[in-house]
Amino acid sequence: MIVVLTFVALLLIALVKFSIRKHRIMKYVRHLPAPFEYPVIGSSINFVGRNNQQILEDALKMCAELPMPFRLWFGHHLVLFVDKPEDCQIILNAETCLDKSFVYRFLQKDVALFTAPANVWRPHRKMLNSTFNFNVLNSFIPIFNEKANLMVNNMRKELGKKEFDVSTYLFACTLDMVCGTTLGYNVGVQCGKNQDYLEGIEKSLTMIAQRIVNVLHHFDFIYKRTKTYKIERQYLDIAESLPNRIIQSKKEEFFSKPEQEQHKEFNENENCKTPQIFIEQLFKLYKKKLVDDTMIKDQVNLLIFGGNDTSALATSHAILLLAMHPEIQEKAVKELAEVYEHEDSETDFEKLSRLPYLEMIIKEAMRLYPVAPFLSRKCSGDTQITDCVIPEDTVIILSVYHLHRNKDIWGANADRFDPENFLPKKMAKRHSCCYLPFSSGPRNCLGMKYAYMSMKTMLSALLRNYKFSTSLKMEDLKWKFEITMKLVNTHLVTIEKRNFKET
């Protein structure tokens, strides 16, 4: 009886505190539009029991129907949705909005650059900035070539067959690339090894996405008693086994080197004759006691996930859109014919720099189908945007999906696939924050240039060897939320051999 009374008393105290806090901060945002809300739980109940496709559909529909910025209560969290480039610029650059929101803690990688609080992120980002400079990226190109050529060869078995999901080849290729370059480890996914990682990460992200929209599951003491948690943990164990093996192997390799080599400082202005391995820079910081084992583990896990998921999804979207638009596909191939002598010619930095139209295709694919449809920050202090002051402790959601399809920015045909949206003369007239596939501001993606180089390498290799077709139309595509935005239909295409020399 005493336990029950104590629980009721604590619950009442929590409700009183919440009511006082809500009354205080609503004065800032009361004038903003909002969806229907229930007492205490707010709008969160609308997402309970929904699958990952329905979660994304409901969120996108809400963002389309309510003018932004709009507010909602998600349990005890005030959430503010924005999509104006001016507001996005303020939020992504403000000192009061550098922290990521609570939803990222569900990834359970609290001290990686992507998820870490600002006080942890800032010194680590400064130390690691040089690990993706031009000379380092240039040293990765031979590995990009090797893995892209292997993908082209593996895909030959699909010639003359029915539609297949091209993303399976791209996910395997990008995983080989990211591990071979940044970690210096040959995982051999395209040769049939370590394929359980891809299933493990996909299934665990499905569970994490569902947890985000279930307020009760935000509390660890509740969530860890659910069946969902046990399943998520099983898949996370699978997904983390590969990074753990890589870290252990590379750690033994690094610390077996002569002491002088362990202490050798990286010269970012020096041309790199061999690939410069990101994880070795982490070990050098570890030796100086500037990072610990947890930091290395979290950073490697999110490096593999981010590097693999972003490049694979964006390139898959680009291939599917080109299959739907053969005239644009052929224009891209003509550009390639001016740069490459043969379909099996290897690429280099100079060749990649001469492919502006191919880059425009990739950017347009990421505009229509951003890998991250939403970005989220936590407001640590009152922050003024165009229509209101964002109160302290507010969760901010930047709707990248709607920003990228805003007809006031991209024109009446914003929902169509048109790479010429990214002609320099057109982009010069637009706001600098109208396009956010890799975020913006001080916490933008460290691997953005890496992603563009790897995607252009893969796409150029595939288009020189194959002509892509599909029965799918843009209006057929259905999407689901798994932290990133995934295609329900899958990327179904057919291929035929391209006679590149006659292009």
C-alpha positions, 0 to 999 in steps of 0.5 A: 500500500505504501508503495502504491501511495508513494508512486501516486504521490510521485506521479502527481508531483511530476504532473504538477511540475509538467503543468507549470513548465508547459504553462511557462513555455507555451507563451512563446508558441501558443500562437503557432498551429498544432495538431489535435492533442490529448492531455499529458500525452499530447499527439504521441498516441497518434503514432502508437501501433503504426508500422514504419511505413505508416509512421513516415506517411503520417508524419509527412502528411502532418507536415504537409497539412500544417503550415510550418513552424507548427508545434506539438507535444510529444509526451513531456517534450515540446516539439517544433517543426520547421522548413523555412531555409531562413529558420534552418540556417539560424537553428543549424548555426546557433550555439543554443542549438548545437546539441542533438535531440533525445531521439539520437540516444536510442542509437546507443552511440552517445559519444560518436561525432554524429550523436555526441553532446556539443561539449564532447563533439566540439574538441573531437570534431576539431581533431578529426577534421583533417582526416577527410581532406583532399589528399586523404580522399584522393588516396581512397580512389584506388579502393573505390575503383576496386570495389566498384569494378567488383560490383559491376562484375557481380551484377552481370548475372542479372543480364537478361533476367527479371527485375531485381533490387539494385540496392543489394549490390550497392549496399554491399559495395559501399560497405566494402568501400567504407571499411576498406578506406576509412578502416583499412579492413577488407570485409569482403561483403561482395564476396559473400562474407559478413553479410549478416551485418546488413540484416542486423543493422536494418532490423535494429533500425526498424525497432529503433524507429518504432521506439522513437514514436512510442513515448512509453518506450522512451523510458529504459526501465519500461523498454528493457522489459519488452519483447521489442527490446530483446529482438532489437538487442539481438540484431544490434549484437549482430550489427556490432560484431563486425565493427568490434572485430575490425577495431580489435584487429586494427588495434593489434596491428597499430600497437604492434608498429614501432613506437616512432610510427605510432607517434608520427603526426599526419601531415594534411598537406602531404600527398598520400601514396597509400590510403590514410586510415581514419581509425589509425588517427583515432588510435593516435588520439587514444594513445594521447588519452584524448579519446577512450575505447567507448569513443572509438567503438561508437565512432566506428559503428556510426562511421560504418552505418553512416558511410554505408547507408547514405551512399548506398541509398542515395546511389540506389535512388539515383539509379532508379530515377535514371531507369525511370527517365531514360533521356536523362540516363543517356545524357549522363552517359554522353558526359561519361563518354567525354571523360572515359575512354572505355567502360572499364577505365579506372576513375581518378580525381580529375575525371570525377571533377569533369562530371558536373551533370552526374553530380547534379543527378546525385544531388537531385536524387537526394533532393527528392528522396533525402536519406534523412527526411528529418533532422533534429536538434535540442534547444539549450537556450531561447532562440529567435526564428522568424515566427517565434522564439523557440523556448529552452528544452524544445525539440526541433525537427527540421523537415528536410523532405518538405524543404526540398520540395518547397515550390516557392524555392524549387518551382512549380515542378518541385516534385519532378526529377530534374537534375538541372535544378542544380545548375550553378546559375539556379543555385546561386539564386537560392538560399544557402540552406534550401538543400540539406542532404548532409545538414549544414553549419558547424555540425554538418556531415564530416564525410560529405565529400567522401560520399560524393566521390564514392557515389560518383565512382559507383554511378559512373562505373554502372552507367558505363557498363549497363543500361537500366530500366524499370516498370516502376513510376515515381507515383508508385513509390512507397516509403518507410521510416527506419531512421533513414528513409527506405523504399518499401517497393525496393529499387527494382530494375532490369539491366542490359549490356551497354555498348559504351564505345559507340555512345 
